[in-house]
Amino acid sequence: MPTLDAQQARSGAGAREQEFPVSSTDSPSGTRSRLPQIRPRPRPADVPSAPVAQRHRDDFVVDCAVYVDGERQSPVTPEEGLRVATERGGFVWLGLHEPTQAELESVASSYGLHPLAVEDAVEAHQRPKLDTYEDSLFLVLKTARYVEHDRLTAASQVVSTGEVMVFVGRHYLITVRHGDQSELRGLRASLESQHELLRLGPAAVLYAVADQAVDDFVDVATAMESDVEELEVSVFTPERTDDISRIYQLKRELMQLRRAVSPLDVPLNTLADRALDIVPDEMRSYFRDVQDHALRVRDQIGSLDELLTSILQSSLAITSLEDNEDMRKISAWAGIIAVCTFIAGVYGMNFEHMPELGWRYGYPMCLLAMALAGSLLYRGFKRSGWL
């Protein structure tokens, strides 16, 4: 009868085999090789794993449709979408929202997606980029949304970001969305009314997704201008305000938006100028237009950042001037008190031979001298603007 330790060892080995299965694939030389599938990255100890009921859900598929000559066809399942699209000479657009690794690997096996691209799509938090493979493209886009707030504070969230990954092949386009930003249902409905554009194939959908992402960046940057104007007015108001922490917070949020926009130049330039089999020549002008919008919003973000830097420097200068103003007032009052203290100190020494000590009017005259000296000093400081 096997011992308990032996049973545990066999069960642990079986679990490792299930966690890291291997799949067979054709090597370039025509031989069969065994390549390990994507290994899940280790989960932090304080993050609980998702329940089994959530891992086997069906709501990760937002929509799946085949388009032939710009027209949407009858509904299909994700598993049969590529076959139907290939037979009819069209393409299938499959929309996914935050799929798990198992769910995306199931889709990848049906559509032949590159394993490295699948890994990036599962993990998210990727830098905007464009990966080109032999017969497919993989585009990573950041998405952004402006977070409404009554008043900007040092802890306000201004920009909320997400990601959209796009797999593009000759007869398929798969969008994988992370986050609630840039919802694509409205975009799909809008494209379905533009039959001429959809006739250009999956590249047309790729253009539309990129164009919507860049347009969202423009909207966010435009909305942030009101926050910059609010800070500018607050800094130069006569009332004292603590704006430095709010300026730094807005600069951090603006940097987050810049990180989403700046890397787009290289992918969009590749789609606009480089000859790609999946991207028809007619689509290059469309991507060039998106690139132009991305460059403009990048310049807009740079201008806002420069303006915030100027506002920050002005705020620091105003704070320094206010501190100097306070120091001058303190110094003026200290000078007035010092004269009175000097007079009181001289006549408080109680030497035996001091003529004024025995004088009948010595005390009133001493007080009068203090008041007169203090008044003259106060008048002088007031004229010079120290008080």
C-alpha positions as a LaTeX table, in Angstrom:
\begin{tabular}{lrrr}
\hline
Residue & $x$ (\AA) & $y$ (\AA) & $z$ (\AA) \\
\hline
Met1 & 0.00 & 0.00 & 0.00 \\
Pro2 & 1.62 & 3.37 & $-0.98$ \\
Thr3 & 2.48 & 5.73 & 1.78 \\
Leu4 & 0.88 & 9.15 & 2.19 \\
Asp5 & 4.10 & 10.92 & 1.12 \\
Ala6 & 4.26 & 8.92 & $-2.13$ \\
Gln7 & 0.63 & 9.77 & $-2.93$ \\
Gln8 & 1.29 & 13.47 & $-2.32$ \\
Ala9 & 4.38 & 13.36 & $-4.54$ \\
Arg10 & 2.43 & 11.78 & $-7.42$ \\
Ser11 & $-0.45$ & 14.24 & $-7.04$ \\
Gly12 & 2.00 & 17.18 & $-7.01$ \\
Ala13 & 3.68 & 15.92 & $-10.18$ \\
Gly14 & 0.31 & 15.54 & $-11.89$ \\
Ala15 & $-0.63$ & 19.08 & $-10.91$ \\
Arg16 & 2.57 & 20.43 & $-12.42$ \\
Glu17 & 1.90 & 18.55 & $-15.64$ \\
Gln18 & $-1.56$ & 20.08 & $-15.84$ \\
Glu19 & $-0.27$ & 23.55 & $-15.03$ \\
Phe20 & 2.49 & 23.49 & $-17.66$ \\
Pro21 & 1.26 & 21.33 & $-20.57$ \\
Val22 & 3.25 & 21.08 & $-23.76$ \\
Ser23 & 1.90 & 21.37 & $-27.25$ \\
Ser24 & 3.28 & 20.14 & $-30.55$ \\
Thr25 & 4.00 & 22.59 & $-33.32$ \\
Asp26 & 5.73 & 22.48 & $-36.66$ \\
Ser27 & 9.27 & 23.78 & $-36.68$ \\
Pro28 & 10.58 & 25.74 & $-39.68$ \\
Ser29 & 12.41 & 22.62 & $-40.89$ \\
Gly30 & 9.21 & 20.64 & $-41.09$ \\
Thr31 & 9.85 & 18.45 & $-38.02$ \\
Arg32 & 7.54 & 18.30 & $-35.06$ \\
Ser33 & 8.81 & 19.98 & $-31.91$ \\
Arg34 & 7.33 & 20.23 & $-28.47$ \\
Leu35 & 7.10 & 23.78 & $-27.17$ \\
Pro36 & 5.80 & 24.66 & $-23.72$ \\
Gln37 & 2.62 & 26.65 & $-23.62$ \\
Ile38 & 2.54 & 30.02 & $-21.90$ \\
Arg39 & 3.27 & 29.69 & $-18.21$ \\
Pro40 & 1.18 & 31.85 & $-15.93$ \\
Arg41 & 3.26 & 34.41 & $-14.12$ \\
Pro42 & 3.35 & 33.96 & $-10.34$ \\
Arg43 & 0.47 & 35.59 & $-8.50$ \\
Pro44 & 1.32 & 37.73 & $-5.45$ \\
Ala45 & 0.66 & 35.99 & $-2.17$ \\
Asp46 & $-1.90$ & 38.59 & $-1.05$ \\
Val47 & $-4.00$ & 38.35 & $-4.23$ \\
Pro48 & $-6.58$ & 35.55 & $-4.09$ \\
Ser49 & $-7.13$ & 33.40 & $-7.12$ \\
Ala50 & $-10.39$ & 33.70 & $-9.02$ \\
Pro51 & $-13.12$ & 31.17 & $-8.17$ \\
Val52 & $-13.65$ & 28.32 & $-10.55$ \\
Ala53 & $-17.13$ & 29.60 & $-11.39$ \\
Gln54 & $-15.58$ & 32.82 & $-12.73$ \\
Arg55 & $-12.90$ & 31.04 & $-14.75$ \\
His56 & $-15.45$ & 29.19 & $-16.84$ \\
Arg57 & $-17.69$ & 32.10 & $-17.73$ \\
Asp58 & $-19.07$ & 32.93 & $-21.18$ \\
Asp59 & $-19.48$ & 36.69 & $-20.84$ \\
Phe60 & $-15.89$ & 37.40 & $-21.88$ \\
Val61 & $-17.12$ & 37.24 & $-25.51$ \\
Val62 & $-18.67$ & 40.64 & $-26.16$ \\
Asp63 & $-19.60$ & 40.03 & $-29.80$ \\
Cys64 & $-18.64$ & 37.82 & $-32.72$ \\
Ala65 & $-19.67$ & 38.46 & $-36.29$ \\
Val66 & $-18.55$ & 37.66 & $-39.84$ \\
Tyr67 & $-18.45$ & 40.47 & $-42.43$ \\
Val68 & $-18.54$ & 39.82 & $-46.17$ \\
Asp69 & $-18.36$ & 42.76 & $-48.60$ \\
Gly70 & $-18.97$ & 45.12 & $-45.69$ \\
Glu71 & $-22.18$ & 43.39 & $-44.61$ \\
Arg72 & $-22.71$ & 41.63 & $-41.30$ \\
Gln73 & $-23.68$ & 37.99 & $-41.74$ \\
Ser74 & $-25.76$ & 35.66 & $-39.61$ \\
Pro75 & $-24.47$ & 35.02 & $-36.05$ \\
Val76 & $-21.61$ & 32.56 & $-35.58$ \\
Thr77 & $-19.77$ & 31.16 & $-32.60$ \\
Pro78 & $-16.12$ & 32.13 & $-31.97$ \\
Glu79 & $-15.04$ & 28.56 & $-32.74$ \\
Glu80 & $-16.57$ & 28.54 & $-36.23$ \\
Gly81 & $-16.07$ & 32.22 & $-37.05$ \\
Leu82 & $-12.70$ & 31.87 & $-38.78$ \\
Arg83 & $-13.87$ & 28.91 & $-40.89$ \\
Val84 & $-17.02$ & 30.70 & $-42.02$ \\
Ala85 & $-15.11$ & 33.91 & $-42.81$ \\
Thr86 & $-12.50$ & 32.05 & $-44.85$ \\
Glu87 & $-15.11$ & 30.11 & $-46.84$ \\
Arg88 & $-17.09$ & 33.24 & $-47.66$ \\
Gly89 & $-14.07$ & 35.42 & $-48.40$ \\
Gly90 & $-14.70$ & 37.85 & $-45.54$ \\
Phe91 & $-13.38$ & 38.31 & $-42.03$ \\
Val92 & $-14.60$ & 37.71 & $-38.49$ \\
Trp93 & $-14.47$ & 40.34 & $-35.76$ \\
Leu94 & $-14.33$ & 38.77 & $-32.30$ \\
Gly95 & $-14.56$ & 41.11 & $-29.32$ \\
Leu96 & $-13.31$ & 39.92 & $-25.91$ \\
His97 & $-13.32$ & 41.67 & $-22.54$ \\
Glu98 & $-10.74$ & 40.74 & $-19.91$ \\
Pro99 & $-10.49$ & 37.03 & $-20.77$ \\
Thr100 & $-8.63$ & 34.66 & $-18.48$ \\
Gln101 & $-5.57$ & 32.80 & $-19.70$ \\
Ala102 & $-7.52$ & 29.60 & $-20.33$ \\
Glu103 & $-10.21$ & 31.47 & $-22.27$ \\
Leu104 & $-7.74$ & 33.32 & $-24.47$ \\
Glu105 & $-5.67$ & 30.18 & $-25.08$ \\
Ser106 & $-8.84$ & 28.46 & $-26.28$ \\
Val107 & $-9.39$ & 31.28 & $-28.79$ \\
Ala108 & $-5.71$ & 31.25 & $-29.74$ \\
Ser109 & $-5.84$ & 27.57 & $-30.63$ \\
Ser110 & $-8.79$ & 28.19 & $-32.97$ \\
Tyr111 & $-7.25$ & 31.19 & $-34.70$ \\
Gly112 & $-3.55$ & 30.27 & $-34.59$ \\
Leu113 & $-2.45$ & 33.31 & $-32.57$ \\
His114 & 1.21 & 33.73 & $-31.72$ \\
Pro115 & 1.92 & 32.57 & $-28.13$ \\
Leu116 & 4.01 & 35.64 & $-27.23$ \\
Ala117 & 1.20 & 37.94 & $-28.31$ \\
Val118 & $-1.29$ & 35.85 & $-26.34$ \\
Glu119 & 0.84 & 36.18 & $-23.22$ \\
Asp120 & 0.94 & 39.96 & $-23.59$ \\
Ala121 & $-2.81$ & 40.08 & $-24.11$ \\
Val122 & $-3.48$ & 38.07 & $-20.94$ \\
Glu123 & $-1.14$ & 39.99 & $-18.67$ \\
Ala124 & $-2.02$ & 43.48 & $-19.96$ \\
His125 & $-0.04$ & 46.47 & $-18.62$ \\
Gln126 & 1.87 & 46.59 & $-21.89$ \\
Arg127 & 3.51 & 49.53 & $-23.57$ \\
Pro128 & 1.83 & 50.62 & $-26.83$ \\
Lys129 & 3.53 & 48.71 & $-29.63$ \\
Leu130 & 3.07 & 46.90 & $-32.92$ \\
Asp131 & 4.40 & 43.35 & $-33.36$ \\
Thr132 & 4.50 & 41.94 & $-36.88$ \\
Tyr133 & 4.49 & 38.20 & $-37.50$ \\
Glu134 & 4.56 & 36.19 & $-40.69$ \\
Asp135 & 0.82 & 36.33 & $-41.33$ \\
Ser136 & $-0.57$ & 38.50 & $-38.54$ \\
Leu137 & $-0.20$ & 41.73 & $-36.58$ \\
Phe138 & $-0.52$ & 42.44 & $-32.87$ \\
Leu139 & $-1.22$ & 46.03 & $-31.82$ \\
Val140 & $-1.31$ & 47.26 & $-28.21$ \\
Leu141 & $-3.16$ & 50.51 & $-27.52$ \\
Lys142 & $-3.68$ & 52.39 & $-24.30$ \\
Thr143 & $-7.15$ & 53.77 & $-23.67$ \\
Ala144 & $-8.03$ & 56.72 & $-21.46$ \\
Arg145 & $-11.04$ & 58.34 & $-19.86$ \\
Tyr146 & $-11.36$ & 61.64 & $-18.00$ \\
Val147 & $-12.57$ & 61.18 & $-14.42$ \\
Glu148 & $-15.04$ & 63.89 & $-13.47$ \\
His149 & $-14.48$ & 65.65 & $-10.11$ \\
Asp150 & $-15.91$ & 68.69 & $-8.36$ \\
Arg151 & $-12.55$ & 70.13 & $-7.37$ \\
Leu152 & $-8.98$ & 69.04 & $-8.03$ \\
Thr153 & $-7.25$ & 67.86 & $-4.84$ \\
Ala154 & $-3.87$ & 66.37 & $-4.06$ \\
Ala155 & $-5.43$ & 62.88 & $-4.30$ \\
Ser156 & $-7.82$ & 63.35 & $-7.23$ \\
Gln157 & $-7.77$ & 60.78 & $-10.04$ \\
Val158 & $-8.01$ & 62.71 & $-13.28$ \\
Val159 & $-7.11$ & 60.07 & $-15.88$ \\
Ser160 & $-8.28$ & 56.46 & $-15.89$ \\
Thr161 & $-6.44$ & 54.21 & $-18.34$ \\
Gly162 & $-7.01$ & 50.77 & $-19.81$ \\
Glu163 & $-5.78$ & 48.75 & $-22.79$ \\
Val164 & $-6.99$ & 47.33 & $-26.06$ \\
Met165 & $-5.02$ & 44.57 & $-27.76$ \\
Val166 & $-5.80$ & 43.81 & $-31.39$ \\
Phe167 & $-4.89$ & 40.59 & $-33.24$ \\
Val168 & $-5.16$ & 41.02 & $-37.01$ \\
Gly169 & $-4.98$ & 38.30 & $-39.64$ \\
Arg170 & $-6.13$ & 37.92 & $-43.22$ \\
His171 & $-9.60$ & 36.72 & $-42.22$ \\
Tyr172 & $-9.93$ & 37.72 & $-38.57$ \\
Leu173 & $-9.62$ & 40.57 & $-36.13$ \\
Ile174 & $-9.75$ & 39.99 & $-32.37$ \\
Thr175 & $-9.98$ & 42.82 & $-29.86$ \\
Val176 & $-9.08$ & 42.14 & $-26.23$ \\
Arg177 & $-10.13$ & 44.97 & $-23.96$ \\
His178 & $-8.91$ & 45.55 & $-20.40$ \\
Gly179 & $-10.74$ & 48.14 & $-18.33$ \\
Asp180 & $-13.97$ & 50.03 & $-18.89$ \\
Gln181 & $-12.48$ & 52.73 & $-21.09$ \\
Ser182 & $-13.14$ & 52.99 & $-24.85$ \\
Glu183 & $-16.11$ & 50.65 & $-25.03$ \\
Leu184 & $-16.27$ & 49.19 & $-28.57$ \\
Arg185 & $-19.98$ & 48.39 & $-28.99$ \\
Gly186 & $-20.73$ & 51.84 & $-30.34$ \\
Leu187 & $-17.73$ & 51.65 & $-32.64$ \\
Arg188 & $-18.93$ & 48.34 & $-34.10$ \\
Ala189 & $-22.41$ & 49.76 & $-34.71$ \\
Ser190 & $-20.92$ & 52.81 & $-36.40$ \\
Leu191 & $-18.67$ & 50.72 & $-38.64$ \\
Glu192 & $-21.51$ & 48.44 & $-39.69$ \\
Ser193 & $-23.16$ & 51.46 & $-41.29$ \\
Gln194 & $-19.99$ & 52.21 & $-43.31$ \\
His195 & $-20.03$ & 49.34 & $-45.78$ \\
Glu196 & $-17.40$ & 50.83 & $-48.09$ \\
Leu197 & $-14.90$ & 51.05 & $-45.26$ \\
Leu198 & $-15.63$ & 47.53 & $-43.99$ \\
Arg199 & $-15.03$ & 46.15 & $-47.48$ \\
Leu200 & $-11.34$ & 46.96 & $-46.96$ \\
Gly201 & $-11.12$ & 44.10 & $-44.47$ \\
Pro202 & $-9.76$ & 43.75 & $-40.93$ \\
Ala203 & $-7.41$ & 46.71 & $-41.43$ \\
Ala204 & $-10.47$ & 48.98 & $-41.52$ \\
Val205 & $-11.51$ & 47.83 & $-38.04$ \\
Leu206 & $-7.92$ & 48.21 & $-36.85$ \\
Tyr207 & $-7.96$ & 51.81 & $-38.08$ \\
Ala208 & $-11.29$ & 52.52 & $-36.39$ \\
Val209 & $-10.08$ & 51.14 & $-33.03$ \\
Ala210 & $-6.87$ & 53.19 & $-33.18$ \\
Asp211 & $-8.77$ & 56.29 & $-34.26$ \\
Gln212 & $-11.21$ & 56.00 & $-31.35$ \\
Ala213 & $-8.35$ & 55.53 & $-28.86$ \\
Val214 & $-6.58$ & 58.66 & $-30.14$ \\
Asp215 & $-9.83$ & 60.66 & $-30.15$ \\
Asp216 & $-10.33$ & 59.69 & $-26.51$ \\
Phe217 & $-6.84$ & 61.03 & $-25.77$ \\
Val218 & $-7.85$ & 64.32 & $-27.38$ \\
Asp219 & $-11.00$ & 64.50 & $-25.23$ \\
Val220 & $-9.03$ & 63.79 & $-22.05$ \\
Ala221 & $-6.36$ & 66.38 & $-22.85$ \\
Thr222 & $-9.03$ & 68.98 & $-23.65$ \\
Ala223 & $-10.84$ & 68.26 & $-20.37$ \\
Met224 & $-7.58$ & 68.57 & $-18.42$ \\
Glu225 & $-7.16$ & 72.11 & $-19.74$ \\
Ser226 & $-9.96$ & 73.21 & $-17.39$ \\
Asp227 & $-8.02$ & 71.77 & $-14.43$ \\
Val228 & $-4.90$ & 73.65 & $-15.52$ \\
Glu229 & $-6.90$ & 76.88 & $-15.82$ \\
Glu230 & $-8.37$ & 76.31 & $-12.36$ \\
Leu231 & $-4.88$ & 75.94 & $-10.89$ \\
Glu232 & $-3.64$ & 79.02 & $-12.74$ \\
Val233 & $-6.46$ & 81.15 & $-11.31$ \\
Ser234 & $-5.93$ & 79.71 & $-7.82$ \\
Val235 & $-2.19$ & 80.42 & $-7.83$ \\
Phe236 & $-2.61$ & 84.10 & $-8.76$ \\
Thr237 & $-5.59$ & 84.78 & $-6.49$ \\
Pro238 & $-4.93$ & 87.28 & $-3.66$ \\
Glu239 & $-5.97$ & 84.67 & $-1.10$ \\
Arg240 & $-3.38$ & 82.25 & 0.17 \\
Thr241 & $-3.84$ & 78.74 & $-1.22$ \\
Asp242 & $-1.82$ & 75.53 & $-1.04$ \\
Asp243 & $-1.58$ & 74.63 & $-4.72$ \\
Ile244 & 1.81 & 72.93 & $-4.96$ \\
Ser245 & 0.51 & 69.46 & $-4.06$ \\
Arg246 & $-2.39$ & 69.84 & $-6.48$ \\
Ile247 & $-0.05$ & 70.89 & $-9.28$ \\
Tyr248 & 2.16 & 67.85 & $-8.69$ \\
Gln249 & $-0.89$ & 65.58 & $-8.73$ \\
Leu250 & $-2.07$ & 66.97 & $-12.06$ \\
Lys251 & 1.45 & 66.64 & $-13.49$ \\
Arg252 & 1.47 & 62.96 & $-12.46$ \\
Glu253 & $-1.88$ & 62.38 & $-14.16$ \\
Leu254 & $-0.65$ & 64.21 & $-17.24$ \\
Met255 & 2.46 & 62.03 & $-17.29$ \\
Gln256 & 0.23 & 58.95 & $-17.24$ \\
Leu257 & $-1.56$ & 60.27 & $-20.34$ \\
Arg258 & 1.75 & 61.07 & $-22.01$ \\
Arg259 & 2.97 & 57.50 & $-21.47$ \\
Ala260 & $-0.11$ & 56.29 & $-23.31$ \\
Val261 & 0.27 & 58.67 & $-26.26$ \\
Ser262 & 4.01 & 59.08 & $-26.88$ \\
Pro263 & 4.82 & 55.46 & $-27.89$ \\
Leu264 & 2.08 & 55.48 & $-30.56$ \\
Asp265 & 4.24 & 57.29 & $-33.09$ \\
Val266 & 6.27 & 54.22 & $-34.10$ \\
Pro267 & 3.33 & 51.76 & $-34.53$ \\
Leu268 & 1.21 & 54.27 & $-36.45$ \\
Asn269 & 4.16 & 55.26 & $-38.64$ \\
Thr270 & 4.69 & 51.57 & $-39.46$ \\
Leu271 & 1.04 & 51.10 & $-40.41$ \\
Ala272 & 1.04 & 54.28 & $-42.50$ \\
Asp273 & 4.34 & 53.95 & $-44.38$ \\
Arg274 & 5.46 & 50.32 & $-44.31$ \\
Ala275 & 4.17 & 47.80 & $-46.85$ \\
Leu276 & 2.22 & 45.13 & $-44.95$ \\
Asp277 & 0.30 & 42.32 & $-46.60$ \\
Ile278 & $-2.58$ & 42.61 & $-44.12$ \\
Val279 & $-2.94$ & 46.39 & $-44.56$ \\
Pro280 & $-4.20$ & 47.42 & $-48.03$ \\
Asp281 & $-2.60$ & 50.42 & $-49.66$ \\
Glu282 & $-5.93$ & 52.24 & $-49.47$ \\
Met283 & $-5.76$ & 52.13 & $-45.67$ \\
Arg284 & $-2.40$ & 53.87 & $-45.33$ \\
Ser285 & $-3.88$ & 57.34 & $-45.64$ \\
Tyr286 & $-6.34$ & 56.49 & $-42.85$ \\
Phe287 & $-3.52$ & 55.47 & $-40.50$ \\
Arg288 & $-1.58$ & 58.58 & $-41.52$ \\
Asp289 & $-4.55$ & 60.66 & $-40.38$ \\
Val290 & $-4.60$ & 58.86 & $-37.01$ \\
Gln291 & $-0.87$ & 59.47 & $-36.68$ \\
Asp292 & $-1.41$ & 63.17 & $-37.31$ \\
His293 & $-4.03$ & 63.31 & $-34.54$ \\
Ala294 & $-1.71$ & 61.45 & $-32.19$ \\
Leu295 & 1.11 & 63.93 & $-32.86$ \\
Arg296 & $-1.22$ & 66.84 & $-32.20$ \\
Val297 & $-2.46$ & 65.46 & $-28.90$ \\
Arg298 & 1.14 & 64.72 & $-27.92$ \\
Asp299 & 2.01 & 68.37 & $-28.56$ \\
Gln300 & $-1.07$ & 69.43 & $-26.62$ \\
Ile301 & 0.01 & 67.32 & $-23.64$ \\
Gly302 & 3.51 & 68.78 & $-23.88$ \\
Ser303 & 2.09 & 72.33 & $-23.84$ \\
Leu304 & $-0.04$ & 71.54 & $-20.79$ \\
Asp305 & 2.96 & 70.08 & $-19.01$ \\
Glu306 & 5.06 & 73.17 & $-19.77$ \\
Leu307 & 2.25 & 75.40 & $-18.55$ \\
Leu308 & 1.98 & 73.39 & $-15.34$ \\
Thr309 & 5.73 & 73.74 & $-14.84$ \\
Ser310 & 5.41 & 77.51 & $-15.21$ \\
Ile311 & 2.48 & 77.56 & $-12.79$ \\
Leu312 & 4.49 & 75.50 & $-10.31$ \\
Gln313 & 7.45 & 77.88 & $-10.54$ \\
Ser314 & 5.12 & 80.84 & $-10.11$ \\
Ser315 & 3.51 & 79.21 & $-7.08$ \\
Leu316 & 6.92 & 78.64 & $-5.52$ \\
Ala317 & 7.95 & 82.22 & $-6.25$ \\
Ile318 & 4.72 & 83.60 & $-4.76$ \\
Thr319 & 5.17 & 81.41 & $-1.68$ \\
Ser320 & 8.72 & 82.70 & $-1.31$ \\
Leu321 & 7.52 & 86.31 & $-1.62$ \\
Glu322 & 4.82 & 85.70 & 0.98 \\
Asp323 & 7.41 & 84.21 & 3.32 \\
Asn324 & 9.64 & 87.26 & 2.81 \\
Glu325 & 6.65 & 89.48 & 3.52 \\
Asp326 & 6.06 & 87.69 & 6.79 \\
Met327 & 9.73 & 87.89 & 7.72 \\
Arg328 & 9.76 & 91.67 & 7.10 \\
Lys329 & 6.73 & 92.13 & 9.35 \\
Ile330 & 8.30 & 90.03 & 12.07 \\
Ser331 & 11.58 & 91.93 & 11.75 \\
Ala332 & 9.80 & 95.30 & 11.94 \\
Trp333 & 7.91 & 94.41 & 15.10 \\
Ala334 & 11.06 & 92.92 & 16.58 \\
Gly335 & 12.90 & 96.23 & 15.95 \\
Ile336 & 10.14 & 98.23 & 17.65 \\
Ile337 & 10.13 & 95.93 & 20.67 \\
Ala338 & 13.94 & 95.96 & 20.77 \\
Val339 & 14.06 & 99.78 & 21.29 \\
Cys340 & 11.55 & 99.59 & 24.13 \\
Thr341 & 13.44 & 96.66 & 25.65 \\
Phe342 & 16.71 & 98.64 & 25.42 \\
Ile343 & 15.27 & 101.62 & 27.29 \\
Ala344 & 13.69 & 99.40 & 29.94 \\
Gly345 & 16.94 & 97.45 & 30.27 \\
Val346 & 19.06 & 100.56 & 30.83 \\
Tyr347 & 16.85 & 101.94 & 33.56 \\
Gly348 & 16.30 & 98.53 & 35.06 \\
Met349 & 19.95 & 98.08 & 36.09 \\
Asn350 & 19.31 & 99.81 & 39.48 \\
Phe351 & 22.72 & 101.46 & 39.86 \\
Glu352 & 23.02 & 103.67 & 42.91 \\
His353 & 24.18 & 106.78 & 41.04 \\
Met354 & 21.52 & 107.22 & 38.37 \\
Pro355 & 20.07 & 110.75 & 38.46 \\
Glu356 & 16.79 & 109.77 & 36.83 \\
Leu357 & 15.98 & 107.20 & 39.47 \\
Gly358 & 15.26 & 109.87 & 42.00 \\
Trp359 & 13.51 & 112.21 & 39.63 \\
Arg360 & 9.79 & 112.62 & 40.19 \\
Tyr361 & 8.93 & 112.47 & 36.48 \\
Gly362 & 11.50 & 109.82 & 35.55 \\
Tyr363 & 9.00 & 106.98 & 35.15 \\
Pro364 & 6.48 & 108.85 & 32.99 \\
Met365 & 9.28 & 110.25 & 30.82 \\
Cys366 & 10.68 & 106.75 & 30.32 \\
Leu367 & 7.29 & 105.48 & 29.16 \\
Leu368 & 6.90 & 108.50 & 26.91 \\
Ala369 & 10.31 & 107.87 & 25.35 \\
Met370 & 9.34 & 104.24 & 24.66 \\
Ala371 & 6.05 & 105.25 & 23.06 \\
Leu372 & 7.70 & 107.98 & 20.96 \\
Ala373 & 10.49 & 105.69 & 19.71 \\
Gly374 & 8.02 & 102.89 & 18.94 \\
Ser375 & 5.71 & 105.30 & 17.06 \\
Leu376 & 8.52 & 106.71 & 14.96 \\
Leu377 & 9.74 & 103.23 & 14.06 \\
Tyr378 & 6.22 & 102.03 & 13.26 \\
Arg379 & 5.67 & 105.05 & 10.98 \\
Gly380 & 8.97 & 104.42 & 9.20 \\
Phe381 & 8.26 & 100.70 & 8.66 \\
Lys382 & 4.75 & 101.50 & 7.46 \\
Arg383 & 6.05 & 103.94 & 4.86 \\
Ser384 & 8.58 & 101.42 & 3.56 \\
Gly385 & 5.90 & 98.72 & 3.25 \\
Trp386 & 7.24 & 96.45 & 5.95 \\
Leu387 & 4.03 & 96.75 & 7.98 \\
\hline
\end{tabular}
